[in-house]
Structures are given as structure tokens and as C-alpha cells.
């Protein structure tokens, strides 16, 4: 198994990870643009554009694209995040060229017909409506808006129905010409692949992309706040968070990741053991870290009976107080073991490796090997995590609640949080 990197003549980075023991190939085309690069008028266009890529090209109709992938037994899809848009496919290795040909076609020759735009507007409108009906999704939509108010990073990736209704072919082609450029694209391939052959394919198929001037997005300014939305549900859903860390410093990033595992990332975590196992206050409880180029969010999620909301928050706060003081050696050993197992088991999957090497290269301009990552993890000390906890939990809290908690909850919680 080996990692290799090359740049095509027009400036596209191609990274591969050879896995000769498998029979498949996973291809990711990572475009370094997501919702935080959008202006207010463009809100939702990155995600809409990702949907439109599969809706027909000058060479293939939408149906022909689907049939061609199904004929080779391929899985293909795409997703939009706040910083990236990724188009990916997994096929048997003998179908690599055909899969790459289709991906190249949809990214360079989409026609953006008005009929398909109208149909996909209706689909995304339903997706937006679905978020409003799902408390787990809605609580985080509101959460990000509170954490990063009046900023692209805080807006919904989906946009609003009113805004996406304005998008047409000129809007999509203009946005693509600005952001879908060679220096913003990383093509990562993992599985049974020959590096030189992969680079040659990209040279052939992705030749229309040219380099552009470096773009920038609004610097994130974390703020925090509280919002409670009354909604007739069986449970109240809670998202509590603090300013986390960016991924720009890989050591502090992994310190925060280990902290999250100890705090709320597994069956032995403090939140799970206290709030679910000992007190029986919630079925769902956990924490995780979302990091970006210049900021991050450390969030805690819980769903509980309406009458238990204040007790759940009080107990989360108590656990925050404790973890800012000390972390045991046993907890650190367990967390390191969890990360090691997750990494090595994921190493066996081409779809994981393709995504990992692409994101590594797009962020750092290099690939961190498992050995390098494990060196950082194994060198982490208890004091590193206590420092991480102190920094994270001293920031202004963000609290988003969907359901029917007690009416005086916001005043009580904010008063207590700000007094620490």
C-alpha cells in the first residue's frame, strides 16, 4: 500500500493510495468550495449545484447517467459541506476509466436545463421541509446560526426556499467558473489503482479546467447564544456547544478529538455513563468535534423528556466542571485505543482512504500517514486534554433547544453558564 501525488499540466492535484488486496476503486473529486464561500444572495447554490451535476450533460441525459453507472455496478453520489463539495463513486477496478469519464462529463458539460432546475428546486424544497420536521436536524440548523450569526458559516447549507428559487443556468455557470477551477480540485483515488495510469486519465478527461486566483471566505467569528423553539414533540432535543478548534494545527485538533471521546464519544464516556446509565435521563447523549479552517465547534447532543431538560443540562455542566480539572490515565488509554482501532479498521476500506487522502491533501498539502497520526495520539498526555477542555469550555456557550422545556430554563441556564 502506498500514497503518491502528482499535479496535472492544468494544475489539478491527483492523489492515489494503492490497495492491491482489494478489487474495487473509490474515486473522490473534491472541490474546495462549500456554503461558507457563498454570498448571502448565493446561499444554497453549492448544494443546488451538486444536485444539478447528475441532471444531464451535453453527452448524457440524467437517465443515461444513472443507467451507465448501474450497468457497471457502480455506486455514485455527492455531498456538500461548509467548506467542500465532493463527488464520489465506487466501482470494480476494471470500470475505473468509465466511472472517471462520467464524473468528468458531469463536472464539465452539465447543461442545467430549465426543466431539470425546476424539478430539482422542488426536490430541495422538500429536503428543506424535512429538516424542519426533524428535530435532530433543526436543532443544529439553529445551533450554527447562533454560533456564527450573520456569517456564511452559520447559514444553512441548503439555503432557503425563497433564495434557491432565484437560481438559473447563468447563476450556476458563473458560480462554477469562479470556484470549480483546477487549483481548487483534488482528485483522490484509493483501491486497486496504478498512479501513473490515474494521472494520465485525469490529464485526458479533466482538461477544460484552468487555474484561477486564490479565493477567500469570511473569517469565522464565533459568538454563541441561546434559542428555544417550542414544538409539539415527544421529546426535547438539545444541542449545547462551545468554540472548538480548527484543523489547522493537527496536534490541538487531535487533543480535542480525544477529549470528545472521553467526554461523550462512547459507552464508557462520562456523559453516557452519568446521564444515561446512572441517572436514566436520556436515551441519546454524546459529544463530537466539527473543525474548519479557522474555527470549530465542540457540541453536545441529547434528547430527553421535556421535564428532564434542566436536569440534563445541570448534569452536563457538572461533567464539564469535572473534566476541566482532571482526566484519568485509564480514560486516556481507552480513548487512544478507540482511535487506534477506528483508524486501522477504516484503513481497510477504499472509500475511507479515498476521502481521507483527498481531504488531507486539500487541507495540509500533504498526507499524514497512520504512523504520523498515531505518534501524535500516543504522545498526548492528560495535561494536554485538560488544557484543551479549559480552552473550549471557557468560551461562550451556544444552546439550541427544540421541544417543550420549562419556560424559565433559558434564564437559569445562561445565568449559571456566564457565572463560570
Secondary structure, DSSP 8 states (H G I E B T S, - for coil): -EEEEEE-TTS-EEEEEE-TT-SEEEEEEEES--GGG--GGGTTHHHHHHHHTTS-BSS--HHHHHHHHHHTT-EEEEEE-SS-EEEEEEEEGGGHHHHHHHHHHHHH-B---HHHHHHHHHHHHHHHHHHHH-HHHHHHHHHHHHHTTTSGGGS-TT--HHHHTT--HHHHHHHHHHHS-GGGEEEEEEES--HHHHHHHHHHHSTT----------------EEEEEE---SSEEEEEEEE---SSSHHHHHHHHHHHHHHHSSTTSHHIIIIIIIT--EEEEEEEEEE-SS-EEEEEEEEE-GGGHHHHHHHHHHHHHHHTT---HHHHHHHHHHHHHHHHHHTT-HHHHHHHHHHHHHHHSS---HHHHHHHHHH--HHHHHHHHHHHHTS--EEEEEE---TTHHHHHHHHHHT-
